[in-house]
Amino acid sequence: MKCKKQRGQKRKLKALLNNIEQIFPYQNTQCQYECFRTPSDQFISSPKTYGKIKTQFCRAWLDKTVEIIELKPNCLSFCKVVAVIDEFNLWNSQIIVFYDRNYYESFWKRTSGVQIWQPIDMQGKSFTQQRNISSRLNEKCYFEIISDADYSHKTRLWFYGDVQ
């Protein structure tokens, strides 16, 4: 099967950016967390999608994270905001708002047989620098390995915001 050209990339990007603006956090603070996934179809992860389009998405995703952090209500006893960008599959990116300290701390411990996160020291390299995006958010990178009996997946996950 051939990888077809992605048509309407600018139109799809415009819709994606509009959908990102429609993310409204702090609606369900009684739960342990709120998770906002990439509000789009998988065109953003296609190898045929232009690099400029992918960079604009990443910039908007991080800008939305900064906006969510700045809108944190003071009345919450615990609240952390983390953006996750899956470097090789942007469609899997998400913004997570944590309301429970224990859940937040256990979130970073991924050492089961099925899923492993290994911290990566990028030695001055940065996903945002590679894409020429300026961001004041804290950054951390993990190498994720997911392996099951008949499935294996490896990727780099970049975390921004209130990271440990």
N, C-alpha and C positions, 0 to 999 in steps of 0.2 A: 504494500500500500504506500503510495507516494504521499509525502507531506505537502499538502496544497498551500498555495499562497493565502495569506490572511488578508481578506478583503475588508474594507471599511475600518481600518485600524484607528483612524482619527475619530470617527464616529463612535466606535466602541470605547475608546479612551475617554471621550467626553462624557459618555453615559457612566463609565466607571468612576470618574472624578465626581460627577454629580451624586452617585450613590454613596461615595465615601463621605461627602458633605452631609448626607442624610443619617449618618450614624449618631445616635443620641445615647450616651452612656448614663449611668447612675439612675436607671429606671427600675432596677430590681436589686436593691442593695441588701435584701435579706438572704440572698443566695451566697454561696462561697465565692463566686466569680461571675463575670459577664464576658462572653467571648464574641468578638465581631470578626467574621471571616471576610475574605476578599469578595466584595459584592459584584461579581462578574462571572462570565463563563471562562473557559480555560484558554481563551485567546491570548491572555497575558503571558502564559507559559510556553507558547508555541515558539519553536526555533525560527519560524518565519516572521515573527513579530519584531519590528524594528527596535534596536537598542534604545533609541530616544524615547520611544513609547514606554518601554520598561522602566527607564530612568524617571520619567515623569510620574509613573505610578508609584515608585519607591519614594520619591520626594513628597508626593501628596500623602502617602501612608504615614511617613514620619512626621509631617506637618500636622496631620490629624492626631497623632499620638501626643505631640506637644500641646495641642489644643485641649485634649482630654486631661492631660496632667494639670494644665493651668486652671481647668474648671473643677478640680477636686473640691467637693464640699468639705467644709471644716467640721461638720457634725459627725463625720465617720470616724470611728475609733481606729480603724486600720483600712488603708487603701493604697494599693500599688498598681501602676499601669505599666504594661510591658507590650511592646510591639515585637512580633516575630516575623522575620523575612526569610523564607526558604530560598536560598540562593539559586538553586537549580529548578525550582518549581514555584514561581511567584504566586501562582493561584492558591497555594497552601498557606499563604501569609495570613496573619491574624493579629488582632489587638485584644489583649486580655486585661480586664480590670479585676484585680483580686480584692475581696472584702474580708477574707479570713486569713489570719497570720499563719496558722498551721498548714492550711492548704497551699499557701504561697511558698512556704519553706519546703514542703514535700514535693512541690511541682518540679524543683530543680534536681531531685534525686531520681535519675532514670538509669538504673543499673540492673534491670531485670534481664532474663535471657532473651526476651523478644525485642526489647528496646533499650539501647544504650546511648547515653550522651557523654561524649568525651570533650572536656574543655580544650580549646585550641588557643595557644598563644600565637597570635598572628604577627608579632614582632614589628609593629608599626604599620602593618597592612590593615586595611579597613574596607569593608564593602562600600561604605559611603564615599570613601576617597577614590575607589576604583570607578565609581559612577559619577564622580565630581559633584557630590551632594554635600552641602554644608549642614551639619547638625550638631547641636550642643548636647544631645542625649548621650548618656552612658552607653557603651557598646560592649557586647560580649559574644563570642562565637563558640558554638559547639559542633562537633562532628556527630551526626546522628546515624546510628546503624539499627535498622529494623530487619530482623531475620526470623523467619518462620519455616516450617517444613518445606513449603513450596514457594516462598517469596523472600526476596532480599532487596533492600533499598538502602542506599547511602547518600547523605546530603550534608550540606553545611547550613546550620541555622544561625542567623544573626539576631540577637536580642538587643532591644533599645529601650531606654527608659529606666525604670526602677529595677535594675538587675542586681543580683547578688554578686 
